[in-house]
Amino acid sequence: MRKMLAYILTLSLLVLNSLQVFAQTDTLTVGIYQNPPFVIKSEGNNFEGLSIELWENIAKSSKLNFKYELHSDFISILKKLEYKEIDITINPMDVNDLRVEKFDMTQPYSISSIGVAIPYLNRSTFSVFVSNIFSIEFFEIILLLIFIIFVFGFFLWLVERKHNKFQFRPGLLGLFDGLWWSAVTMTTVGYGDKAPKTNQGKAIAIVWMFTAVIIISSFTAGIASTLTISGLQTDIHNAEDIRLVEKISTVGASNGEVYLNQEGISINQTYASPILALRAIAKKDNDVLLYDKSVLQYYINRLSLNEKVKLLPFTLKENYQSFMLPKNHKYFDKINVGLMKEIQKDHWIDLQRKYDVQEK
């Protein structure tokens, strides 16, 4: 009898142990790392974010047991996936040919794009006008203009001084007469007190009249452009425009850094996090910041930088992003179908708005 009881007890322990092992193997290990607004570590060991809520909805509807495993960065997660030490990562991973060959990648649920942030130049029109008036560039233009006026005035005086002595006097006073005529002609004031009489003088006058019209038009257009709102912001549309910017910043090991290196654009400053990079832009330490647009938008709103940092309304590069599992994972199809069902629901749009992720 004792042998029978011992046998039954041993068998029961083996069954319980087997059930426990089965339960453990049926619990998915979800590798994550902090990546707002997709994965955010809240108080304690709790997590929130767009990817977290999306995954938990999938797990609930598909009846999947899981546990989170927090990592420092995506490189650690990639190694774990490669050795099948975790079952899935729900951080948005860029889809590329190398990863598709090496891992199972689900239906894309997000599109990463490199956003461009600049300091918000919230200056008044008057302050912009004053700063331009007293700028070195403005004084250079004025000096160039005076030089051109002097050149035409000098040549007219040179040909008129012997035939028109009353209007273009000899000596230094005559040079002033030529300068006065040139300035009056350029501004189209037309006092008529001084006018050329010789054919050479009239020819010089005709050339100067047409030249002055072009100079004044260009000068007026330049001043007007500095007073428009579009003139208050950096005009950047592509890599070629970015090359003209002096101080370019990005976040280390990001798509922004890869993009700038691929384009051969020099980086002025690399930061350890988007928060540090945005604060530097807000202080005007840099002229441009390139980083993931969704992340930039999230931190601009959360850090109340809307009046200090402007996110330009375009992107420089786009990549589809997915969940990633080890190759030939047995739950891939179930998770992929669950993901496709979730992103087709109206609730998915609400989640994107909740975490400041623009719809694509």
matplotlib code that plots the C-alpha trace (Angstrom):
import matplotlib.pyplot as plt

x = [0.0, 2.8, 4.5, 1.3, 0.9, 4.5, 4.0, 0.8, 2.6, 5.6, 3.3, 1.3, 4.5, 5.7, 2.3, 2.3, 5.9, 5.1, 2.1, 4.2, 6.9, 4.2, 2.7, 6.2, 6.9, 3.5, 4.2, 5.7, 8.7, 8.2, 11.5, 11.1, 13.2, 12.2, 11.2, 8.4, 5.7, 5.7, 7.1, 7.1, 8.2, 5.8, 5.8, 7.0, 7.4, 4.5, 4.6, 2.5, 2.7, 1.3, 3.0, 2.2, -1.5, -1.6, 0.2, -1.9, -5.1, -3.7, -2.7, -6.1, -8.1, -5.7, -5.5, -1.8, 0.1, 3.2, 5.7, 7.8, 11.6, 13.1, 16.3, 18.6, 18.4, 17.4, 20.8, 20.3, 16.9, 18.2, 20.8, 18.1, 15.9, 18.7, 19.4, 15.6, 16.0, 12.9, 9.7, 8.9, 9.8, 6.9, 9.1, 8.7, 11.5, 12.4, 11.7, 14.6, 15.8, 18.4, 15.9, 13.2, 15.8, 16.8, 13.5, 9.7, 8.3, 4.6, 2.4, 3.7, 1.8, 3.8, 5.9, 9.0, 10.2, 13.0, 11.6, 13.4, 13.1, 14.4, 14.3, 11.0, 12.0, 9.1, 10.5, 8.3, 8.5, 10.0, 12.8, 13.6, 13.7, 16.0, 18.4, 18.6, 19.2, 22.1, 23.6, 27.0, 25.3, 23.1, 26.1, 27.9, 25.0, 24.9, 28.6, 28.3, 25.4, 27.4, 30.3, 28.2, 26.5, 30.0, 31.3, 28.5, 28.6, 32.3, 32.2, 29.4, 31.3, 34.4, 32.7, 30.5, 33.0, 34.4, 31.0, 28.7, 30.7, 27.8, 26.1, 29.2, 31.9, 35.6, 37.5, 36.1, 32.9, 32.3, 32.6, 29.9, 27.8, 28.2, 27.4, 24.3, 23.0, 23.7, 21.8, 18.8, 18.6, 18.7, 15.9, 13.8, 13.3, 14.2, 14.9, 16.2, 18.8, 21.6, 21.4, 24.0, 24.3, 26.9, 26.1, 28.6, 27.0, 23.5, 24.6, 26.0, 22.7, 20.7, 22.8, 22.6, 18.8, 18.2, 20.9, 19.3, 15.9, 17.3, 19.3, 16.3, 13.9, 16.3, 17.0, 13.3, 12.5, 15.3, 13.9, 10.4, 11.4, 13.0, 9.7, 7.5, 6.6, 8.2, 11.4, 11.4, 11.8, 14.5, 13.6, 14.5, 13.0, 15.7, 19.3, 20.6, 18.9, 20.3, 23.8, 23.5, 22.8, 25.8, 24.9, 23.2, 22.4, 21.0, 20.8, 23.5, 22.8, 19.5, 18.1, 18.9, 22.6, 22.6, 20.9, 23.3, 26.3, 24.9, 24.3, 27.8, 26.5, 28.7, 27.1, 27.9, 26.6, 25.4, 23.3, 22.6, 18.8, 16.1, 15.3, 18.8, 18.8, 15.4, 16.5, 19.6, 17.4, 15.1, 18.2, 19.2, 22.5, 21.9, 20.1, 18.5, 17.8, 17.1, 15.4, 12.3, 9.3, 6.9, 9.3, 10.1, 6.4, 5.8, 8.5, 7.7, 4.2, 5.2, 8.0, 5.9, 8.3, 5.7, 6.7, 10.4, 10.8, 9.1, 8.7, 8.8, 5.8, 7.8, 10.0, 13.3, 13.0, 10.4, 10.6, 7.9, 8.0, 6.7, 6.8, 9.7, 9.9, 12.6, 12.4, 9.6, 8.1, 5.0, 2.8, 3.8, 0.6, -1.6, 0.1, 0.2, -3.5, -4.3, -2.2, -4.0, -7.4, -6.4, -5.0, -8.2, -10.3, -11.4, -9.7, -6.3, -6.8, -7.7, -4.5, -2.4, -3.9, -3.5, 0.3, 0.7, 1.6, 0.2, -1.8, 0.2]
y = [0.0, 2.4, 1.6, 2.4, 5.8, 6.7, 5.8, 7.9, 10.8, 10.6, 10.5, 13.5, 15.5, 14.6, 15.7, 18.9, 19.6, 18.9, 21.2, 23.9, 23.5, 23.6, 26.7, 28.4, 27.4, 28.8, 32.2, 34.5, 36.6, 40.1, 42.0, 45.8, 48.9, 52.5, 54.2, 56.9, 57.2, 53.4, 52.0, 54.1, 52.9, 54.2, 54.0, 50.6, 47.9, 49.0, 50.0, 52.1, 53.5, 52.9, 49.5, 48.4, 49.0, 47.5, 44.4, 43.9, 44.2, 41.5, 39.2, 39.6, 38.8, 36.0, 34.6, 34.8, 34.7, 36.8, 38.6, 41.7, 41.7, 45.1, 45.8, 48.8, 49.2, 47.5, 45.9, 43.8, 42.8, 41.8, 39.5, 37.9, 37.3, 35.8, 33.2, 32.7, 33.8, 36.0, 35.4, 38.8, 42.5, 45.0, 48.0, 49.3, 47.7, 49.0, 46.5, 45.8, 42.9, 41.7, 41.5, 39.8, 37.1, 36.7, 37.2, 36.9, 40.4, 41.2, 43.4, 47.0, 49.1, 52.3, 54.3, 55.9, 59.1, 61.5, 64.8, 68.2, 70.5, 74.0, 76.8, 78.7, 82.2, 84.0, 87.5, 90.5, 91.9, 95.1, 93.3, 91.3, 94.6, 96.2, 93.2, 93.2, 96.9, 96.7, 93.5, 93.2, 91.9, 95.0, 97.3, 95.4, 95.9, 99.7, 100.0, 98.2, 100.4, 103.6, 102.3, 101.7, 105.2, 106.7, 104.8, 106.0, 109.5, 109.7, 108.6, 111.0, 113.9, 112.8, 113.2, 116.2, 118.4, 120.2, 120.6, 121.2, 123.2, 124.8, 121.5, 119.4, 121.6, 120.8, 119.4, 117.7, 119.7, 118.2, 114.7, 115.6, 116.8, 113.5, 111.5, 113.7, 113.1, 109.3, 109.1, 111.2, 109.1, 105.8, 106.8, 108.1, 111.4, 113.4, 116.9, 117.9, 120.2, 118.1, 116.3, 115.2, 117.2, 115.1, 111.9, 110.0, 111.3, 110.4, 106.9, 106.5, 107.9, 105.3, 102.4, 103.7, 104.1, 100.5, 99.3, 101.3, 99.9, 96.3, 97.2, 99.0, 96.1, 93.5, 95.6, 96.1, 92.4, 91.5, 93.8, 92.5, 88.9, 89.5, 90.9, 88.0, 85.2, 82.7, 84.6, 84.1, 80.3, 78.1, 77.0, 73.3, 70.8, 68.2, 67.1, 69.9, 72.5, 71.0, 71.2, 75.0, 74.9, 75.5, 73.7, 70.3, 68.0, 64.5, 61.6, 59.0, 55.6, 56.9, 56.9, 60.7, 60.0, 57.2, 59.5, 62.4, 60.1, 58.5, 62.0, 63.1, 66.0, 66.9, 66.7, 69.5, 67.8, 64.3, 63.8, 60.7, 61.3, 63.2, 65.2, 66.7, 67.4, 69.2, 71.3, 72.4, 73.4, 75.3, 77.2, 77.9, 76.0, 74.3, 75.3, 71.9, 68.6, 65.4, 62.5, 60.3, 62.6, 60.8, 60.9, 64.5, 65.4, 63.4, 65.2, 68.7, 68.3, 66.6, 69.1, 72.1, 73.2, 74.3, 77.9, 77.3, 74.4, 74.1, 70.8, 71.3, 69.7, 67.2, 64.1, 63.2, 59.4, 56.7, 53.2, 50.7, 49.3, 46.0, 43.6, 41.1, 37.4, 34.7, 32.9, 30.3, 31.1, 29.0, 32.0, 34.2, 33.7, 34.1, 37.4, 38.7, 38.1, 39.7, 42.7, 43.2, 43.0, 45.6, 48.3, 48.1, 49.1, 52.7, 52.3, 52.2, 55.8, 56.9, 55.3, 57.1, 60.4, 59.6, 59.3, 62.1, 59.8, 61.2, 59.0, 57.9]
z = [0.0, 0.9, -2.4, -4.2, -2.4, -3.1, -6.8, -7.0, -5.2, -7.5, -10.6, -9.3, -8.8, -12.3, -13.8, -11.9, -12.9, -16.5, -16.4, -14.9, -17.5, -20.2, -18.8, -18.7, -22.3, -23.3, -21.7, -24.3, -23.3, -24.8, -25.2, -24.9, -24.3, -23.5, -26.7, -26.2, -27.4, -28.2, -25.0, -21.8, -18.3, -15.8, -12.0, -10.6, -13.2, -15.3, -19.0, -21.3, -24.8, -28.2, -28.8, -25.2, -25.6, -29.1, -28.0, -24.9, -27.0, -29.4, -26.5, -24.9, -28.1, -29.0, -25.5, -25.2, -21.9, -21.8, -19.6, -20.3, -20.3, -20.2, -22.2, -22.5, -26.2, -29.5, -30.0, -26.9, -28.2, -31.6, -30.0, -27.8, -30.8, -32.9, -30.1, -29.5, -25.9, -26.3, -28.3, -29.7, -29.5, -29.8, -30.2, -33.7, -35.8, -39.2, -42.0, -44.3, -46.4, -43.9, -41.1, -43.2, -44.1, -40.4, -38.5, -38.8, -39.2, -38.9, -40.8, -40.5, -37.9, -38.0, -40.4, -39.1, -40.7, -40.1, -38.9, -39.0, -35.9, -35.8, -33.2, -33.3, -34.4, -32.7, -33.4, -34.4, -37.9, -36.5, -34.7, -37.9, -39.8, -37.3, -37.1, -40.9, -41.1, -38.7, -40.0, -41.8, -44.9, -45.2, -44.8, -47.5, -49.9, -49.0, -49.6, -52.9, -53.9, -53.1, -55.1, -58.2, -57.8, -57.6, -60.7, -62.9, -61.5, -62.0, -65.7, -66.5, -64.9, -66.8, -70.2, -69.3, -67.3, -70.4, -72.3, -69.4, -66.8, -65.1, -64.1, -63.7, -62.3, -62.5, -59.5, -56.4, -56.6, -60.0, -58.6, -56.1, -59.0, -60.7, -57.5, -57.0, -60.6, -60.2, -56.9, -58.2, -61.4, -59.5, -57.2, -60.2, -58.3, -61.4, -60.2, -63.6, -62.2, -63.7, -67.1, -69.7, -72.9, -74.8, -76.7, -74.6, -71.4, -72.7, -73.5, -69.9, -68.6, -70.5, -69.3, -65.7, -65.9, -66.8, -64.4, -61.6, -62.2, -61.8, -58.7, -57.0, -57.8, -56.4, -53.4, -52.6, -53.1, -50.7, -48.0, -48.5, -48.3, -44.9, -43.6, -44.7, -42.3, -44.6, -44.3, -40.5, -40.8, -42.2, -45.7, -45.7, -48.1, -48.8, -48.1, -50.4, -48.2, -45.0, -46.4, -46.3, -42.5, -40.3, -37.0, -37.6, -34.7, -34.2, -31.7, -31.7, -33.4, -34.9, -38.4, -38.4, -37.9, -40.5, -43.0, -42.5, -42.9, -46.0, -47.5, -46.5, -44.4, -41.5, -38.0, -35.6, -32.4, -31.5, -28.4, -26.2, -26.2, -28.0, -24.9, -24.7, -28.4, -28.3, -25.3, -27.2, -30.2, -27.8, -26.6, -30.2, -29.6, -33.0, -36.2, -37.1, -35.4, -37.4, -35.6, -35.7, -36.3, -34.0, -31.1, -31.7, -31.8, -28.6, -26.6, -28.0, -26.6, -23.3, -22.6, -23.6, -26.3, -28.9, -28.6, -28.7, -31.3, -34.7, -36.4, -40.1, -42.0, -44.1, -43.7, -45.3, -45.2, -44.4, -43.1, -42.3, -38.8, -37.4, -34.5, -34.8, -33.8, -34.3, -37.6, -37.9, -34.6, -33.9, -32.8, -35.7, -37.7, -34.7, -33.7, -37.2, -37.8, -34.4, -35.3, -38.6, -36.9, -34.2, -36.6, -38.6, -35.6, -34.9, -31.5, -33.3, -34.6, -31.0, -29.7, -32.2, -31.3, -27.6, -28.0, -30.5, -33.4, -36.6, -38.9, -42.0]

ax = plt.figure().add_subplot(projection="3d")
ax.plot(x, y, z, "-o")
ax.set_aspect("equal")
plt.show()
